[in-house]
Amino acid sequence: MLIKKKKILAKDKMISKTGLKLEYGFTDGMINKFLPNHDKEVENPYCKCAAPMKLYLVSRVKRIIKTKKFQDICKNSEKRREGAIKAVKTKELKAIEFAKSLDISIDKILPKDVLIQKAIYSYNEFNCDKNNFEFASLNSDSNFLNRITVNYIRHEMTDYEELLFETFGIVGKHLAINIIRRKIYDTIKNNYAWLSEECEKQMKIRLI
């Protein structure tokens, strides 16, 4: 017995695959299972060279989402999603605990004049091959000198680079990095009070 396909009228509401996901919570797997065949194809309104857009009758979709089979799958999917979210949060907490447990210290506390000289030398050596390089000296602007000095301490006098590398690939990396950076800057401030303002400026820029 042949089943006649319903004729689609202009007034019939249609929905795209993206709409199915956003409005009704479908996944790709659920679309393949419950809506393996689309009801209509239209030219992609955003890109003429793209593949035609597949559309589905909203009335058909609404009938499907009322079925027990669909609702059971939704419940199972929600449970899996909640489990995945919980697992991510657990891993993020571990990342936070790892960062908080780190002992941040500065290799050696130097007199202000010695520290600035070292920062100037390091800055000039690192940037000398760059175009429009501004040579640093004791006569440079004090804010500029404070910036390159904090950078020098962070990169050359702490384990900053190694600690950031330790976060590679872990869930909650951005949370761990924020804590590490804050601890680094706090350590610099605690040992060199005259760099406190510059540390605060950099924290505002660098914290993710």
N, C-alpha and C positions, 0 to 999 in steps of 0.2 A: 504494500500500500504506500503510495507516494504521499509525503506530507508537503503541502504547499508552504513555501517560505513566505512569511508575512511581508506584504508590500510596505516599503518605508515611505511615509508621507513627509512632506516638508515640515509639518508641525511636530513630528516625532523628535524628541530630545535625544541627542547623541553625546557620547563622551569618549575621550581619547584614552590611550593606555596610561598616560601620565595622570589623567583625571581619575581613573580607576584606583591608582595607587594613593593619590592624595586625598580623595574624597571618601573612598570606601575601604581603604586599607588592603587592597589587593597586593600580592607580591607577583613576580614574574611566574613563579610556579603555580600560583592560584589562577592566574589568567590562563595559562596553558591547560590547566585541569578543567576549569569551569567555563572558559570562553575560548576554546581552541579556534573557533571561527569568528571572524569579525563580521559586522553587518554591512559595513560600507567603507569605501576608500575615497579620500578626497586629496586633491593636490596640496602639498605642504605649503601653508600660507606664508611661511618665513623664508623658505629656500626652494626655489623652483626646481633645482637640480636634485633635491633630496628625494628619497623614496616617498611614495604616497602615504598619507596619514591614515591609520586604521581606526575606525570608529565603531562604537558599540551602542546599541539601543539602551537607554537608561531604564526603560520599562523592563527589559530582559534582565538587566543587572539587578534591579530591585527584587525581582522574583528569585534570583539565585541567592542573594544575601539573606533571604528569609529561610532558606532551607537548613535543616539540621546539620547536614553534611558540611556546608560552608561554615556555619557557626562553630562546629566542633574543631574544624581546622584553624579557625581564627583564635579559639581559646588556646590550642596547643602552640600556635605561633607566638601568642602573647606570653605564654609561660617561658618559651625558649628565649624570647626577647628580654624578659625580666631577668632570666638567669644570666644572659650575656651582659646585661647592664650591671648586675650585681658583681659579676666576675671582673669587669673593667674597674668598678669602684674599688674592689679589693686590691687590685694591682696598683691603682693610683695611690691608695693609702700606703702600700709598701714603698712606692717611689718617694712619697713624702717622708716616711719614716727613715728611709735611706739617706735622704738629703739632710734631714734634721740631725742625724747621728754623726755627720761628718765633722771632723775637728779642723777648722780653718785657722791657719796661722801664717804669719809673715816670716820669711827665712831669717832676716836680720834687720833690726831696727837701726836705721842710719840717721845721722844728723841732717837737718833740712837742706843745707847747702850741698852736701855730698849727694843726697838723693836727687835733688834737682839736676845737678851736673850729670849724673848717670842717666836720668830720664831724657835730657837733652841729647846726649851722645847716642843713646839707643834710637831716639826718634829720627835724628839726622841720618844715622846709618841705615835705618830701615827704609827711609823715604827718598834717599838721595837720587835714585834712578827715575823717580816719577816726574812727570811734566808739571810745571807750575809749582814746584816744590818750594815751600817757605822755610828757609833755614831757621832753626831754633837757636836762641842764645839767651844768656842771662838778661838781655835787654828786651826780650820778647814780652808781650802782654802777659800780665800775671794770671789772668783767667786761662789763657792758652797754656801757660806753664803748669798750672794746676791740673789741667786736663791731661796733658801728656804724662805728668807725674803719676796720677792715679792709674792711667793705662799701663805705665811701666810697672808699678807695684803689682797690679792685677795679673799681668802676663808673665813677668819675670821673677817676682818675689813670692808668689803663692802657687798652689797646685791647680789654679783655675782651669787651664786647658785639659789637664788630666781628669779633673772632676767632671767637666762637661762631657768628655769622651765616655765616662762611666755610665752616663745616662742614655747612650746611643741605643735605640731600638726598644727601650722599655716603655710600657704603657704609663702615661702620666709624666712623660719626659718634661713637658713644659712646666709642670708644677714643681718638679725637682730642680729644674734650672733656675726658676724664680727664687727658690729658697737658697740655692747655692750662691747666686749672685748677691742676694741680700746679705748673706753671711759674710761674703767677701768684702762688700762695701762697709758693713758694720765693723769688720776687723780693721780695715784701713782707717776708718774714723776713730776707732778706739786707740789706735797707735799714732795717728797723725791728725790731731784735732784740727789743724789749719787746713786740712783737705775735706772737712765735713761737708761744706757747701757744694763742692764739686762732686762728691760722692752722691749726694742727694739728687743733683741734676742728672747724673748718669743713671741712677736707679729708675728715675721717672721715664727715661728713654729706653732703657734696656729690659725692664721687667715686661714679660710677655702678657 
